Amino acid sequence: MEFSRKKLSKEYGAENLRQLPIGNLEPFKLMFTPVYVFMKKNEKFLSIKGPLDFFTPEECERFKAVESVFIPQFIDLLEPFFQAGRRTRRLFEWSEKQGESTGELSPPPFELSDAVLKIIGPLWRNSGNGGIWVEPFFVSAFTEKFCDPLPQEVLQRSRNQNMPTYERGVLLSSLGVFLGLHLGYCDFGFLNSLRKIFFDVVTLGPGAATCFWSEEIESLFSISSTLLDEFGLSAFEESCFEKRPDRVSVKLWFRLGRIRQSLATIRGPLATVFGEQGIVDAG
């Protein structure tokens, strides 16, 4: 992913970067910030990875000599999305265990869906003009913590073939899962499969769709694709769904209305990739 500030001065880095022991890097774990190393010779911080990229086992081994890497404080803006992803996953895991012990899903799907909305609703930001918005990049941070990781061989193959397509696959598949939760999808295995199939359709083509594909899933894919085409990394608002005639958009509009009225965040730091606190310079 294209980001600003690929090189940082020693002074800027000392104030704005956080040290991360090299041993904390996990192969094939998606990075959501740029990753820097400090070049002692010219006293600058140099980026070695961009957001949405990952380290291979060979790269983790090669960089052991530097002992530590550095990431920007932008990571703090991502933390609510990481936490919400973990909480939502734990909720589904608890529900599945309850089902195993009682023979049926407990709580009922509508109660589980309601509990999910209460977790993910605050990830939307009140725009101040009566709407709510969220940026796709932050949605991908949520989905990465909620879903199982994408298969290592799939990540490496798609990234090596075409980096922009790989990044689109990550963003679009994440949006699909996130919006699917708003639609009331309450099967964790289903949502994992949804992410993988959306990623495959983006990176391999329509032929990657399986019997899992349906009219509603195709509509959800189309909506996610349109959002990325129209907004890229910029925020999209609930109004995007207001005038779309398809049933999926109507349902999303209805669910987001509840979030706008009672769950969206009103105050706090702006979760945006743009500007001084972000990773992409504004303008």
C-alpha positions in Angstrom: 0.0 0.0 0.0 1.3 3.4 -0.9 2.1 5.5 2.2 4.0 8.7 2.9 7.2 9.2 4.9 9.3 6.2 3.6 12.4 7.8 5.2 12.4 9.6 8.6 15.0 11.7 10.3 16.5 10.5 13.5 14.8 13.3 15.4 11.4 12.7 13.9 11.6 8.9 14.4 12.7 9.3 18.0 9.5 11.2 18.8 7.0 9.4 16.6 8.1 5.7 16.3 7.8 2.8 18.7 10.4 0.1 19.1 9.3 -3.5 18.4 11.6 -6.4 19.2 12.4 -8.4 16.0 11.3 -11.5 17.8 7.7 -10.2 17.9 7.4 -10.3 14.1 5.4 -13.3 13.0 5.7 -14.7 9.5 2.7 -14.0 7.2 1.0 -11.7 9.8 -0.4 -8.7 8.1 1.2 -5.4 9.1 -1.0 -2.4 9.5 1.6 0.2 9.7 4.9 0.9 7.9 7.8 -0.9 9.5 11.2 0.9 9.8 14.7 0.0 10.6 17.3 2.5 11.9 20.3 3.0 9.6 23.1 3.9 11.8 25.4 4.9 9.0 23.2 7.8 7.8 21.2 8.1 11.0 17.8 7.7 9.3 14.8 5.4 9.7 14.1 3.5 6.5 10.9 1.7 5.7 11.2 -2.0 4.9 7.5 -2.9 4.8 4.4 -1.1 4.0 0.9 -1.5 5.4 -1.0 -4.7 4.4 2.3 -6.4 3.6 3.8 -9.3 5.7 7.2 -10.8 6.5 8.1 -14.2 5.2 10.0 -16.6 7.4 13.2 -15.9 5.4 12.8 -12.1 6.0 12.2 -12.6 9.7 15.4 -14.5 9.8 17.3 -12.0 7.7 16.3 -9.1 9.9 17.3 -10.7 13.2 20.6 -8.9 13.0 18.8 -5.5 13.6 17.3 -6.7 16.9 14.4 -4.2 16.7 12.2 -2.6 14.1 10.0 0.5 14.6 6.4 1.3 13.9 4.5 4.7 14.0 2.1 5.7 16.8 -0.6 5.3 14.2 -0.9 1.9 15.7 -2.9 3.4 18.5 -5.7 4.4 16.1 -6.0 0.8 15.0 -6.3 -0.6 18.5 -10.1 -0.2 18.9 -10.6 -2.2 15.7 -8.2 -4.9 16.8 -10.0 -5.1 20.1 -13.4 -5.2 18.5 -12.3 -8.0 16.2 -11.0 -10.1 19.1 -14.1 -9.5 21.1 -16.4 -10.5 18.2 -14.4 -13.6 17.7 -14.6 -14.5 21.4 -18.3 -14.0 21.2 -18.7 -16.5 18.4 -16.4 -19.0 20.1 -18.4 -18.8 23.2 -21.7 -19.2 21.3 -20.3 -22.3 19.5 -19.3 -23.9 22.8 -22.7 -23.2 24.2 -24.2 -24.9 21.2 -22.0 -28.0 21.7 -23.1 -28.3 25.3 -26.9 -27.7 24.7 -27.3 -29.2 21.2 -28.5 -25.9 19.8 -27.1 -22.4 19.2 -27.2 -20.3 22.3 -27.9 -17.5 22.3 -30.3 -17.5 19.4 -29.0 -16.0 16.2 -30.9 -12.7 16.6 -29.5 -12.2 20.1 -26.0 -13.0 18.8 -26.4 -10.5 15.9 -27.6 -7.9 18.4 -24.5 -8.5 20.6 -22.3 -8.2 17.5 -23.8 -4.8 16.5 -23.1 -3.5 20.0 -19.4 -4.3 19.5 -18.9 -3.1 15.9 -21.4 -0.2 16.1 -18.9 2.1 17.9 -16.3 1.5 15.1 -18.5 3.9 13.0 -17.8 7.5 13.5 -20.5 10.2 13.7 -19.8 12.6 10.9 -21.5 15.6 12.5 -23.9 16.1 9.6 -26.3 13.3 10.6 -24.3 10.5 9.0 -21.7 7.9 10.1 -18.6 6.8 8.4 -15.7 4.3 8.5 -12.5 3.8 6.4 -11.9 0.5 4.7 -8.3 0.2 5.9 -9.5 0.1 9.5 -12.2 -2.5 8.6 -9.4 -4.7 7.4 -7.7 -4.4 10.8 -10.9 -5.5 12.5 -11.4 -8.5 10.1 -7.8 -9.7 10.5 -8.4 -10.1 14.2 -11.8 -11.6 13.8 -11.2 -14.2 11.1 -8.7 -17.0 10.8 -5.6 -15.9 8.9 -5.7 -16.3 5.1 -3.6 -19.3 4.1 0.1 -18.6 3.9 0.5 -20.0 0.4 -2.4 -17.9 -0.9 -1.0 -14.7 0.6 2.5 -15.3 -0.8 1.2 -16.3 -4.3 -1.1 -13.4 -4.7 1.3 -10.8 -3.3 4.1 -12.0 -5.6 1.9 -12.0 -8.7 0.4 -8.5 -8.3 0.7 -6.3 -5.2 -2.2 -3.9 -6.0 -4.6 -6.8 -6.7 -3.4 -8.5 -3.5 -4.1 -5.4 -1.5 -7.5 -5.0 -3.1 -8.2 -8.6 -2.1 -7.4 -7.9 1.5 -9.6 -4.8 1.6 -12.5 -6.1 -0.3 -12.7 -9.5 1.6 -12.5 -7.6 4.9 -15.3 -5.3 3.8 -17.4 -8.3 2.9 -17.0 -9.9 6.3 -17.6 -6.6 8.1 -20.8 -5.8 6.2 -21.9 -9.5 6.5 -21.8 -9.1 10.3 -24.2 -6.1 9.9 -26.5 -8.3 7.8 -26.8 -10.7 10.7 -24.5 -13.5 9.5 -23.9 -15.5 12.6 -21.9 -18.5 11.5 -18.2 -18.1 12.1 -17.2 -20.8 9.6 -19.4 -19.2 7.0 -17.7 -15.8 7.5 -14.2 -17.3 7.3 -15.2 -18.9 4.0 -16.7 -15.6 2.8 -13.4 -13.9 3.4 -11.4 -16.5 1.6 -13.7 -16.7 -1.4 -13.9 -12.9 -1.8 -10.1 -12.8 -1.7 -9.8 -15.5 -4.3 -12.4 -13.9 -6.6 -10.4 -10.7 -6.6 -6.9 -12.3 -7.0 -7.8 -15.3 -9.2 -10.9 -14.1 -11.0 -14.7 -15.0 -11.1 -13.9 -18.6 -11.7 -12.8 -18.9 -8.0 -16.4 -18.6 -6.9 -17.9 -21.8 -5.6 -21.3 -23.4 -4.8 -21.1 -21.1 -1.7 -21.8 -18.2 -4.1 -25.5 -17.0 -4.2 -27.4 -14.0 -5.3 -27.1 -12.4 -1.9 -23.3 -13.1 -1.7 -22.9 -11.8 -5.3 -24.7 -8.6 -4.2 -22.5 -8.2 -1.1 -19.4 -8.7 -3.3 -20.6 -6.1 -5.7 -21.3 -3.6 -2.9 -17.9 -4.1 -1.4 -16.2 -3.7 -4.8 -18.2 -0.5 -5.6 -17.2 1.0 -2.2 -13.5 0.5 -3.0 -13.9 1.8 -6.5 -15.6 4.9 -5.4 -13.8 5.7 -2.2 -10.5 3.8 -2.2 -9.0 4.4 1.3 -11.3 7.3 2.0 -14.2 6.9 4.4 -17.6 5.8 3.1 -20.9 6.8 4.8 -24.1 5.0 5.5 -25.7 7.1 2.8 -24.0 5.0 0.2 -26.6 2.3 0.8 -29.7 4.6 1.0 -30.6 4.7 -2.7 -29.3 1.3 -3.9 -32.3 -0.8 -4.8 -30.9 -4.2 -3.9 -32.2 -6.1 -0.9 -28.7 -6.3 0.7 -28.3 -2.5 0.6 -31.8 -1.9 2.1 -30.9 -4.2 5.0 -27.6 -2.5 5.6 -29.3 0.9 5.5 -31.8 -0.3 8.1 -29.1 -1.7 10.4 -26.8 1.3 10.1 -29.7 3.5 11.0 -29.7 1.9 14.5 -26.0 2.3 14.7 -26.3 6.0 13.8 -28.9 6.6 16.4 -27.3 4.9 19.4 -24.0 3.2 18.8 -21.6 5.3 16.7 -18.7 7.0 18.2 -19.1 10.8 18.7 -15.8 11.8 20.4 -12.3 10.5 20.4 -9.3 10.4 18.0 -10.3 10.2 14.3 -9.6 6.8 12.8 -8.1 7.9 9.5 -5.1 7.0 7.4 -4.8 10.6 6.3 -3.0 13.5 7.8 -0.1 14.0 10.3 -1.4 11.3 12.6 -2.0 8.9 9.7 0.2 7.2 7.2 -0.9 9.0 4.1 -0.3 12.8 3.8 -3.5 14.7 3.3 -4.1 16.3 -0.1 
